[in-house]
Amino acid sequence: MLEKTAASLEPCGFQRVVPGATQSFRATRQLRNAFWQHGAADVEISAAWQALMHGTFHLNMDSASEEDNGSALSASAFLLDFLYPSGALTLMRRLTTINLAPDRSNNPRYSQRFSKLAPRLYTSSLPRRQADRSRAEPTTDQEAQGLKSTTPVNETETEDLHAGETGKVSAIAGEIDQGAEPESHETQTHPNILMDEMGDLSVNGHIEEFKVLVERGNPEDTDRVWYHYRALDESSQTVYIHQVLLFLSRSGRLSDAWKISELFHKLPQSQWANHTFVAGVTAEIDLQNSDRALEIFVKGLGHTALESPSLVDALDLLLASALRSSTAELLKDVWKHYPEMAARWDFEGITSQLKHVASVPGLAEKALEFQAYGRQVFQDFESTGVGQEALDMLERILVRRALVSCDDDQVITLLNVTNDPLAFEEFLRSAVPRGKEQLGVDVYRIYRDLPGSMPSRAVLHETFKAIDGLNVPVSIKYNTIELLWGDWHKFHTSPSRRAFQKHLAFYAAQGETQKVTELWVKFIELHHDDPCKTSLKSDDAFSHLLQVYAVRGEAEEAQRIFDAISEKFGLEPNSYNWNILLNAYVKAGDYEGAISTFESIVAAGKLDRYSYGTMMGMAGDRGDLGFTIDLYRGAPSAGVRADSIILSSLVEAYCQNDNFRAAEDVCLRATRKGIASTQMWNKLLHSHALRRDLAAINKLLNIMAENNIPYDQITYQQLLLGLCICRQSQHALSLLTVALKDKIFEVTLEHFHIVMGGLLTTGNPAAVLSLHRLMQDYGYPSSSETLFRLTQALAQWKNLPPAQRIRLTSKQWLGKVLHSFNDIYGINRQEKLGGLSSPKSKRKRSGELLGTSIEKYHFSSMVYIFTQLKDFVRAHELIDLYRYVFQGQDDWDGLLPAAMLSSVMLMDFQEQRYNRVQTTWELLFENAKKEARSATYSKEPPHTSKISPRYRYVLSGGLGVMQRLFFALEDASSLRGLIKDVLSAGFEVDSKNWNYYVQAMAQLKKYKEAFVTCENMLMPNWMGWYVVRTNEPVKDNLPLDLRRKGKSPRYLRPTATTLYHLARCYMELDRLGPWSAKAAKTMQEVEAECVIAVRAIKSMKRVHSKLEYEILSQEEYVDIDEVEAKYEEVQDHHRDEEVGS
């Protein structure tokens, strides 16, 4: 404000007093209270303002007006002296060498060359060292030499200046030090130093400096370029005027716009160039002189030397200014020249260049209003020779540019205004980069149905990206992709090479082997003779064929295609082919095949970072820590640098081995080295969530925040998962609802599924149904996983509110559950299974037992549900359906996933088909030992783990059924051998199976084995009886973290049932002790070896629960405390009798 006000009062003289500031005036100067009382409103500045805004050097003003103007300005030269610090006024007067007399001959605007003006000097921008320099050099070169047009300074005044200079300048420097912060990064020479240099340099010196600055092109040098330019003579200025105009146009400052305007007015029209023309129009627009800008533009239309892009840029500025105006006059004036503009360029091709028009606020509303009211405003165009074509073109331009910034709900309305194919094309090409995939698909459906429309190849490609990026079920994508593929043939006869590649990649990702094979054959036939690139020799020629089998986990088929590359086509497989083959074995779960392929990649010299990441990912996921570390250490020698993916595999390996401290250390070390990957931390969070350690999760989240590791969607997934596994589903639900309302994080479908699973775990199906309705209210689509969660909720119909539960019978609820599940995969069970042929044996697929996929999880869960409901018919139907859909109709006796085999064993056991149970167990056990074998297992010392840590507990389900079988047969020896075989194979037994084993041995009268097993395996984590703790001076409840861990199947601790059975055994031994030496000896051994277990039994308090009465019948139950109390009472009675006698 200070600069503009002072410049208005004196357009030229004040620039000699104050140089350009090196920092913002808002940061260095605050207006004083006196500003509002200085009476500046009485000063007449209108004539000076007009002179500044336009034509300072070419205004046609008479002498009288100029003299009056000079007189007025002279009176106001130092009216703003109160705005400056103490002593600044004297310095300003000293540096001002002009005479403010009203005589025109003495006016610096006429008598002094503008090139000799000194740079402006604000004290608030003057460093201390420059103040000291000014104190040491009281006058500049210009002051020493004097100006011919100015009156000499009075000697008395000069003496006063010298006398008070030291103190005043020091005061200024002190104020600068207190109020201003010097910028250490400033590389620009200070203006007063530049002034000295300018006084010493010759014209050639200024030219050389000017060239150096222009070549450097630093916008911070704008003032220096201007000073050097103004120091040149007129002939040199004429030579370099184009360069200085171009340089000034890049600064974007209003003060430079004034300079550009003055220089451009000096430039003859014959010397106009593209950049100077645009700079001239831009300057006039910035100075709000739209009429002058339009005048320049109209002259440019007739200038044949100007190119169309420059004219279009000028039109963009004029239209943007006209659209921002409150009236339509400027827009009408511009568009009257439509015929001349149409003669210079094609309007259909320049719309995308009108970027300033697209940034006009409210442009969409203006475009919609133009249809209704705009044509009325332009109704006189017919008389001026501008017809309907001009108005239609203007409307199309408004619509096309409005689509860039309008709201989503306005897009289709705007497009329907003109039905302009180019508007559709421009929007669809920009839909994906702007994140409007769904809207882009909707617009494309409208566009393809327009009469005479022909979507371009680029639009078809962008539409494919939009469809592929939608967060919708694959079935919806599939239908739209099919429609798009048909449009390629409809509008362009045959798809492009790029279209083939994209569609092949899409179908390969879905595992559509038949579709990929058909498209691949057509692609090879169509582009086989392509001179640019032979189809078979391209890098991705066989990638999609390999990928489709890799996705399906069919490593054998992928290997067949891979071998055909060299054997049938005579080509050498490239690194892409090798990596996809490796990925196929990983997806299939074939560990040995993956390791063998990796070794072949190393031998072939095709090893890269992806190969290492894939192999380490599989090893780390299985928990083979030794193998993972070996791969990590060998990466540098192979030229592979560790990245976030490789380090994440190392973290996963440590977590699978419960070495969380080492895993956290890897994450911290990677962060210090600049690898701030959220993926590594998410793996660590996931492991803690599975182990029900919320305290560790909270600690890790704090560490991530301290190290500036950003949270992503998966981070919040792990937090929700930890809450749900710890049976805190209501807290997880609250967090999810708050995130939806307050946008704490981006909620995805996976977040909903995790919370739904937690609600199902706590037996709250009604909340699952409510959450699904909430998900639909927020516009989330229902995926296959969503439908499966709803199916699980229906399976818990017994937990629904009575009003909902009584709507259907039990049989109807089961039928609804099965029907809902079949709808997920879109298979009509009766039609499909009705045509099956007789069962045939098929070679077992590797990875079928331990492999993970969403289909295996769905079918295994549903089979388990119907098994628990004892609906064995529907359970077997689901197994047959799984075999038919995912294994082929001839794979009737093939291997099933481990969880599904456990359910099959449970069904056979409940139907008392014990032989089939044992057969299925042998199949499960032998294949598990093979597929779960660790890569680093060695029989030689030091021995390593036989089984990969990830699969330590994979036999838990089947082991539980086998224990029940041997217990039903009362075969303690086989039960003991079963546990021994499992442990010797390298597997581990979870808490549930250990408790069942102890209970079974206790009931089979194997007293010592039951006690010893419980003492060694379960009692170390026993925390005492709750009833006992209530009577002791200790905290009643155990720590919350410990209680959460106690519910984990991997946390070994005895249950109340187990201790009740041991208590019964203890009482039986105590009762048999007097009559049996063997029982007495066993009793002694148990008390000697099983101290904790015996102490637990003796400290047990009666709670009169149903479980107590089931295991310890009322007749057989003995309360040890009551027996001891009665014994003491009897002894006291005998003593009393003895005393009385």
Long-range contacts (C-beta under 8 A, 24 or more apart in sequence): 1-25, 1-31, 2-29, 2-31, 2-80, 2-83, 3-255, 5-40, 5-80, 6-80, 7-52, 8-45, 8-48, 8-49, 8-52, 9-43, 9-45, 9-48, 9-73, 9-76, 9-77, 9-79, 9-80, 10-48, 10-73, 10-76, 10-77, 11-48, 11-51, 11-52, 11-56, 11-109, 12-108, 12-109, 12-114, 12-117, 13-73, 13-77, 13-96, 13-98, 13-100, 13-108, 14-77, 14-120, 15-117, 15-119, 15-120, 16-95, 16-96, 16-97, 16-98, 16-108, 16-117, 16-118, 16-120, 17-92, 17-95, 17-96, 17-118, 17-120, 17-121, 18-92, 18-120, 18-121, 18-122, 19-118, 19-119, 19-120, 19-121, 19-122, 19-125, 19-190, 19-191, 19-192, 19-195, 19-223, 20-119, 20-120, 20-191, 20-223, 21-120, 21-122, 21-124, 21-125, 22-125, 22-183, 22-186, 22-188, 22-190, 23-125, 23-180, 23-183, 25-122, 25-124, 28-122, 28-124, 28-125, 28-179, 28-180, 29-83, 29-122, 29-124, 31-83, 32-82, 32-83, 34-82, 35-82, 35-83, 38-79, 38-80, 38-82, 40-79, 40-80, 43-72, 43-75, 43-76, 43-79, 44-72, 45-72, 45-76, 47-72, 48-72, 48-73, 52-258, 53-258, 53-287, 53-289, 54-261, 54-287, 54-289, 54-292, 55-262, 55-265, 56-109, 56-262, 57-262, 57-265, 57-266, 58-265, 63-104, 66-104, 66-107, 67-102, 67-103, 67-104, 68-102, 70-102, 70-103, 70-104, 70-107, 70-109, 71-102, 73-100, 74-100, 74-101, 74-102, 84-123, 85-123, 85-171, 85-172, 85-175, 86-168, 86-171, 86-175, 87-164, 87-167, 87-168, 87-169, 87-171, 87-172, 88-123, 88-168, 88-172, 90-160, 90-161, 90-164, 90-165, 90-168, 91-123, 91-134, 91-168, 91-169, 91-172, 93-157, 93-161, 94-138, 94-139, 94-143, 94-161, 94-165, 95-121, 95-140, 95-143, 97-142, 97-143, 97-146, 97-147, 97-150, 97-153, 98-147, 98-149, 98-150, 99-149, 99-150, 99-151, 101-151, 105-149, 106-149, 106-150, 106-151, 108-149, 108-150, 111-148, 111-149, 112-147, 112-149, 112-150, 114-230, 115-230, 115-231, 115-232, 116-142, 116-147, 116-231, 117-230, 118-142, 118-195, 119-191, 119-192, 119-194, 119-195, 119-223, 119-227, 120-191, 121-191, 121-192, 123-172, 123-175, 123-176, 124-176, 124-179, 124-180, 125-180, 126-172, 126-173, 126-176, 126-190, 126-192, 127-176, 127-182, 127-190, 128-173, 128-176, 128-177, 130-190, 130-192, 130-193, 131-169, 131-170, 131-172, 131-173, 131-176, 132-173, 133-192, 133-193, 134-169, 134-192, 135-165, 135-166, 135-169, 135-170, 138-162, 138-165, 140-192, 140-195, 140-196, 140-199, 141-195, 141-196, 141-199, 141-200, 142-195, 142-199, 187-220, 188-220, 188-221, 188-224, 189-224, 191-223, 191-227, 194-224, 194-227, 198-227, 198-228, 198-231, 201-231, 203-231, 203-232, 203-233, 203-236, 206-231, 206-232, 207-232, 207-236, 207-240, 210-240, 210-243, 210-244, 214-243, 214-244, 214-247, 217-247, 217-250, 219-250, 219-251, 222-247, 222-248, 222-250, 222-251, 222-253, 222-256, 226-256, 226-259, 241-266, 241-267, 242-271, 242-273, 242-275, 242-276, 245-275, 245-276, 245-279, 245-280, 246-275, 246-276, 246-279, 248-279, 249-275, 249-278, 249-279, 249-282, 249-283, 254-286, 254-287, 257-282, 257-283, 257-286, 257-287, 258-283, 258-287, 261-287, 261-289, 264-296, 269-299, 269-303, 272-300, 272-303, 272-305, 272-306, 273-305, 273-306, 274-306, 274-307, 274-309, 274-310, 275-310, 277-303, 277-306, 277-310, 277-311, 277-314, 278-310, 278-313, 278-314, 281-314, 281-317, 281-318, 282-317, 285-317, 285-318, 285-321, 290-318, 290-321, 290-322, 290-325, 290-330, 293-317, 293-318, 293-321, 294-318, 294-330, 294-333, 294-334, 297-334, 297-337, 298-337, 298-340, 301-337, 301-340, 301-341, 301-344, 302-340, 308-344, 308-345, 308-350, 309-353, 311-341, 311-344, 311-345, 312-345, 312-350, 312-353, 312-354, 313-353, 315-341, 315-354, 316-353, 316-354, 316-355, 316-356, 316-357, 317-356, 319-354, 319-356, 319-357, 319-397, 320-354, 320-356, 320-357, 320-359, 320-360, 323-357, 323-360, 323-363, 323-366, 324-360, 324-361, 328-374, 328-377, 328-378, 332-377, 332-378, 335-378, 335-381, 335-386, 335-390, 335-394, 336-381, 336-384, 336-386, 338-386, 338-390, 338-393, 338-394, 339-385, 339-386, 339-390, 347-393, 347-397, 348-422, 351-396, 351-397, 351-400, 351-401, 351-422, 351-426, 352-426, 354-397, 354-401, 357-397, 357-401, 358-401, 358-402, 358-404, 358-405, 359-405, 360-401, 363-398, 363-401, 363-402, 363-405, 363-406, 364-402, 364-405, 364-406, 364-407, 364-410, 364-414, 366-398, 366-402, 367-395, 367-398, 367-399, 367-401, 367-402, 367-414, 367-417, 368-410, 368-413, 368-414, 368-417, 370-394, 370-395, 370-398, 371-395, 371-417, 392-418, 396-420, 396-422, 396-423, 399-423, 400-426, 403-427, 404-430, 408-436, 408-439, 411-439, 411-443, 412-442, 412-443, 412-446, 415-443, 415-446, 419-450, 421-447, 421-450, 421-452, 421-453, 421-454, 424-450, 424-453, 424-455, 424-459, 425-455, 425-456, 425-458, 425-459, 428-455, 428-459, 428-462, 428-463, 429-458, 429-459, 429-462, 431-462, 431-466, 432-462, 432-465, 432-466, 432-469, 436-466, 437-465, 437-466, 437-467, 437-469, 437-470, 438-466, 438-470, 440-466, 441-466, 441-467, 441-470, 441-480, 448-487, 454-491, 455-487, 455-491, 457-492, 457-496, 457-499, 460-484, 460-487, 460-488, 460-491, 460-492, 460-499, 461-496, 461-498, 461-499, 461-502, 464-499, 464-502, 464-503, 464-506, 468-502, 468-506, 471-748, 471-749, 471-781, 472-781, 473-781, 473-782, 473-783, 473-784, 474-510, 475-826, 476-781, 477-506, 478-510, 481-506, 494-526, 497-523, 497-527, 497-530, 500-526, 500-527, 501-540, 501-544, 504-544, 505-544, 505-547, 507-544, 507-548, 508-544, 508-545, 508-547, 508-548, 508-551, 509-547, 509-551, 510-551, 511-548, 511-551, 511-552, 512-548, 513-548, 513-549, 513-552, 516-544, 516-545, 516-548, 517-545, 520-544, 520-545, 536-569, 536-571, 537-571, 539-574, 539-576, 540-576, 542-573, 542-577, 543-576, 543-577, 543-580, 546-577, 546-580, 546-581, 546-584, 547-580, 549-584, 550-580, 550-581, 550-583, 550-584, 550-587, 551-587, 552-587, 553-584, 553-587, 553-588, 553-589, 553-845, 553-847, 553-851, 553-853, 554-584, 554-588, 554-845, 555-581, 555-584, 555-585, 555-587, 555-588, 555-590, 555-593, 555-846, 555-847, 556-845, 558-584, 558-585, 559-584, 573-604, 573-606, 574-606, 575-606, 575-608, 575-610, 575-611, 578-604, 578-606, 578-611, 579-608, 579-610, 579-611, 579-614, 582-611, 582-614, 582-615, 583-614, 586-614, 586-615, 586-617, 586-618, 587-847, 587-851, 588-845, 588-846, 588-847, 588-851, 589-846, 589-847, 589-848, 589-850, 589-851, 589-852, 589-931, 590-846, 590-847, 591-618, 591-622, 591-931, 591-933, 591-935, 591-948, 593-846, 594-618, 595-935, 602-638, 607-638, 607-639, 607-640, 608-640, 609-640, 609-641, 609-643, 609-645, 609-646, 612-638, 612-640, 612-646, 613-643, 613-645, 613-646, 613-649, 616-645, 616-646, 616-649, 616-650, 617-645, 617-648, 617-649, 617-652, 619-649, 619-653, 619-935, 620-648, 620-649, 620-650, 620-651, 620-652, 620-653, 620-656, 621-649, 621-652, 621-656, 621-950, 622-656, 622-934, 622-948, 622-949, 622-950, 622-951, 623-652, 623-653, 623-656, 623-657, 623-948, 623-949, 623-950, 624-653, 624-934, 624-935, 624-936, 624-948, 624-949, 625-653, 625-654, 625-656, 625-657, 625-659, 625-936, 625-949, 626-936, 626-944, 627-934, 627-935, 627-936, 628-653, 629-653, 630-936, 642-675, 643-675, 644-670, 644-675, 644-677, 644-679, 644-680, 645-679, 647-675, 647-677, 647-680, 648-677, 648-679, 648-680, 648-683, 651-680, 651-683, 651-684, 652-683, 652-687, 655-683, 655-684, 655-686, 655-687, 656-687, 656-948, 656-949, 656-950, 657-949, 660-684, 660-687, 660-688, 660-696, 663-687, 664-700, 664-703, 668-703, 668-707, 671-707, 671-709, 676-707, 676-708, 676-709, 678-704, 678-709, 678-710, 678-711, 678-712, 678-714, 678-715, 679-714, 681-709, 681-715, 682-712, 682-714, 682-715, 682-718, 685-715, 685-718, 685-719, 685-722, 686-718, 686-721, 688-722, 689-718, 689-719, 689-721, 689-722, 689-725, 690-721, 690-725, 691-1045, 691-1048, 691-1050, 692-722, 692-725, 692-726, 692-1044, 692-1045, 692-1047, 692-1048, 693-722, 693-1041, 693-1044, 693-1045, 694-722, 694-723, 694-726, 694-1041, 694-1044, 695-1041, 697-722, 711-745, 713-745, 713-746, 713-748, 713-750, 713-751, 716-745, 716-751, 717-750, 717-751, 717-754, 720-751, 720-754, 720-755, 720-758, 721-754, 723-758, 724-754, 724-755, 724-757, 724-758, 724-761, 725-758, 725-761, 726-1044, 726-1047, 727-758, 727-761, 727-762, 727-1047, 728-758, 729-755, 729-758, 729-759, 729-761, 729-762, 729-764, 729-767, 732-758, 733-758, 733-759, 733-767, 733-771, 736-771, 737-774, 740-774, 740-778, 747-778, 747-780, 749-775, 749-780, 749-781, 749-783, 749-785, 749-786, 752-780, 752-786, 753-785, 753-786, 753-789, 756-786, 756-789, 756-793, 757-789, 760-789, 760-792, 760-793, 760-796, 763-796, 763-799, 764-799, 765-792, 765-793, 765-794, 765-796, 765-797, 765-799, 765-800, 766-799, 766-800, 766-801, 766-804, 768-792, 768-793, 769-793, 784-824, 784-825, 784-854, 784-858, 785-854, 787-820, 787-823, 787-824, 788-821, 788-824, 788-858, 788-861, 790-820, 791-817, 791-820, 791-821, 791-824, 791-862, 792-861, 792-865, 794-820, 795-865, 795-869, 814-866, 814-869, 814-871, 814-874, 817-865, 818-874, 818-878, 821-858, 821-862, 821-878, 822-881, 824-858, 825-885, 827-881, 827-885, 829-877, 829-881, 832-881, 832-884, 832-885, 833-877, 833-880, 833-881, 833-884, 836-884, 836-889, 837-889, 837-890, 839-890, 839-892, 839-893, 840-890, 840-891, 840-892, 841-890, 841-892, 841-893, 842-887, 842-888, 842-890, 842-891, 842-893, 842-894, 844-894, 844-895, 844-927, 845-887, 845-894, 845-895, 846-931, 847-931, 848-887, 848-894, 848-895, 848-896, 848-897, 849-895, 849-896, 849-897, 849-898, 849-901, 849-924, 849-927, 849-928, 849-931, 850-897, 850-898, 850-928, 850-931, 850-932, 850-951, 850-954, 851-897, 855-882, 855-885, 855-886, 856-897, 856-899, 856-900, 859-897, 859-900, 860-897, 860-899, 860-900, 860-903, 861-899, 863-900, 863-903, 863-904, 864-899, 864-903, 867-903, 867-906, 867-907, 870-910, 872-907, 872-910, 872-911, 875-903, 875-907, 876-907, 879-904, 895-923, 895-927, 898-924, 898-928, 898-954, 898-955, 898-957, 898-958, 899-957, 901-958, 902-957, 902-958, 902-960, 902-961, 903-957, 905-957, 905-958, 905-961, 905-962, 906-957, 906-961, 909-961, 909-964, 909-965, 914-965, 914-969, 917-961, 917-962, 917-965, 918-962, 918-965, 920-958, 921-958, 921-961, 921-962, 924-955, 924-958, 925-955, 925-958, 925-981, 925-982, 925-985, 928-954, 928-955, 928-987, 929-985, 929-986, 932-986, 932-987, 934-986, 937-986, 945-986, 946-985, 946-986, 947-985, 947-986, 947-987, 951-987, 952-986, 952-987, 952-988, 953-987, 953-988, 953-990, 953-1049, 953-1050, 954-987, 955-982, 955-987, 956-989, 956-990, 956-992, 956-993, 956-1049, 959-989, 959-993, 960-992, 960-993, 960-996, 963-993, 963-996, 963-997, 963-1000, 964-996, 966-1000, 967-1000, 967-1003, 967-1004, 970-1004, 972-1000, 972-1001, 972-1004, 972-1006, 975-1000, 975-1001, 975-1004, 976-1001, 976-1009, 990-1049, 990-1050, 990-1052, 991-1018, 991-1048, 991-1049, 991-1050, 991-1051, 991-1052, 991-1053, 992-1049, 994-1018, 994-1052, 995-1054, 995-1055, 995-1057, 995-1058, 998-1054, 998-1058, 998-1061, 998-1062, 999-1057, 999-1058, 999-1061, 1002-1061, 1002-1062, 1002-1064, 1002-1065, 1003-1061, 1007-1065, 1007-1068, 1007-1069, 1007-1082, 1007-1086, 1008-1082, 1008-1085, 1008-1086, 1010-1061, 1010-1062, 1010-1065, 1011-1062, 1011-1065, 1011-1086, 1011-1089, 1011-1090, 1011-1093, 1011-1094, 1012-1089, 1012-1090, 1014-1054, 1014-1058, 1014-1062, 1014-1090, 1014-1093, 1015-1089, 1015-1090, 1015-1091, 1015-1092, 1015-1093, 1017-1052, 1018-1052, 1018-1053, 1018-1054, 1018-1058, 1019-1054, 1019-1090, 1019-1092, 1019-1093, 1019-1096, 1020-1052, 1020-1092, 1021-1046, 1021-1051, 1021-1052, 1021-1053, 1022-1053, 1022-1054, 1022-1092, 1022-1096, 1023-1053, 1024-1096, 1024-1099, 1025-1096, 1025-1099, 1025-1100, 1025-1101, 1027-1101, 1027-1103, 1028-1099, 1028-1101, 1054-1096, 1056-1107, 1057-1107, 1057-1111, 1059-1093, 1059-1096, 1059-1097, 1059-1100, 1060-1107, 1060-1108, 1060-1111, 1060-1112, 1061-1111, 1062-1093, 1062-1096, 1062-1097, 1063-1097, 1063-1100, 1063-1112, 1064-1111, 1064-1112, 1064-1116, 1066-1094, 1066-1097, 1067-1112, 1067-1116, 1067-1118
